[in-house]
Amino acid sequence: MLQKPEPFVKPDMIFSVSDASALLKGVVETAFPEIRIRGELSQITRATSGHMYMTIKDANAAINAIIWRGTPVNFKLEDGIEVIITGRFTTYPARSNYQIVINSIEMAGVGAILKMLEERKRKLAAEGLFDESRKKPLPRFPQTIGVVTSPTGAAFQDIQNRLRERFPVHVLLYPATVQGTTAATEVAAGIEYFNKQNNVDVIIVARGGGALEDLLPFSEEIVVRATAASHIPLISGVGHEPDWMLIDFAADVRAPTPTGAAELVVPTKISLVQELDNLSHRLNTAFTTQIVNLKRTLSGITLKSPKQVLMEQSQRLDDIAKTMSLIINNKIQIAHQKIDMVSKFPLMLETKLQRLNQSLVHAEQMLNSLSYKNVLGRGYAIVRDKDNNIISTISGTPSSIEFADGTIKL
C-alpha cells in the first residue's frame, strides 16, 4: 500500500509559476529516480530530431513517455504491444504535464514475443512467402559468397574461418547492424544490394546467438519480404540451433548457426578429392571394358591370312590402353596439385571425356578397317563347304564362294 507523503509547502507561501513548476519538477524527479512500468504502447511517433514519443497505458490510466535519440531499442515499436519500460519521471513545465523518460524497454515476457511472431508468421505464410515452391537450390561450386552481417561480430569471423578450412572462395561483406531499431532496415538493404548488383552466387544472412528480443530484427516484415524476393539463393544463419526467426522460413536454406551456413554453402577439399578419384576410377573402368570388348570382337574373326595383322592391332590397342591409363593418372596428379582450382573441374572432365570418346571412335574406325569385308573388296574371295566352313586347301569340296558384293552357291 503506497503511503501518501506529508506536505512540506505551507499554505501562506506564494510562488511564481516558474518556481512552482521547478519545485514540482524537483519533487517528481527526486521521488522517482527510477521506475519500471508494464503497459501497452500507443500513439507512437518519431520526431525529425530522432526522439520517439508515445503513451504507455492500461485499462484505467495512460502516461506520456519519451525515448531520446540514441537510446538502444532492440525491436520495432508498434501500437498495441505490451512492454516493460524502465525510466524516470519528470515534468514538462511548458505544457504543465508529466512524462516518463525511458532508459530501456523490453517486451513483456517471451510469451508476448512468441505470440506476436506467430501472428506475423500466419500473415506472411498466407501470402505464400514461405512456400516450398519458392525455394532455390544452392550452387555446387560458388565462386563468390555475399555475407550480410556485422563486420565486427563473431559471426563473420566464424564464417571466414570455416570457409578457409573447407574451400576458400571470394567473400563480399555487406556491413549491417544486427541489433537495434535500424538492424532490420540495414539487413534488408544488404539483401537487395546483392540482388541488384548480381555479383554473388549465394547470400548468407548471419548473426550469432542472443536473447529472443535481440533476434527480432530478423523477423521484421521488411527482412522477410527481401529474403523471399531474392533471386539469388539465400541461407539464413541466425542464432543457435533452438532459435528460430521468420527469415528462416523465407530463406532457401536454414542453417543452425553462422558456421553451419558456411558448411552448407561449400564442400570440403577432401570430399572433392574423393569425388574426383571416384570419377577417375569409373572412367578407367569404362574405358577398360570398351577395350576388352574390342579385343573379343577382333579375336572372334576367324580369317587366317590377316591374323598376324589382327594380332598387331590387338597389341596396339593394349598399348593405347596403357597410354591412356598413364594419361589419366597424370591428369589425376595434376588435379590433386591444383585442387584450389577445382572449380574448373567440370571443364577438365568434359575435355577428358571428349578425348576418351575420340579414342573409342578411332579404335572403332580401326576395327572397321580390319574387317574381312575390306579384304574381300581388294579382290579376295572365301570358299566354303556345305557346312559353311572355310576351305583353305584343294582337297575340300566347295559349296559357295563369297565375294565383296555377294555369295555364289555352287
Secondary structure, 3 states (H helix, E strand, C coil): CCCCCCCCCCCCCCCCHHHHHHHHHHHHHHHCCCEEEEEEEEEEEECCCCCEEEEEECCCCEEEEEECCCCCCCCCCCCCCEEEEEEEEEEEHHHCEEEEEEEEEEECCHHHHHHHHHHHHHHHHHCCCCCHHHCCCCCCCCCEEEEEECCCCHHHHHHHHHHHHHCCCEEEEEECCCCCCCHHHHHHHHHHHHHHHCCCCEEEEEECCCCCCCCHHHHCHHHHHHHHHCCCCEEEEECCCCCCCHHHHHCCEECCCHHHHHHHHCCCHHHHHHHHHHHHHHHHHHHHHHHHHHHHHHHCCCCCCCHHHHHHHHHHHHHHHHHHHHHHHHHHHHHHHCHHHHHHHHHHHHHHHHHHHHHHHHHHHHHHHCCHHHHHHCCCCEEECCCCCECCCCCCCCCEEEECCEEEEC
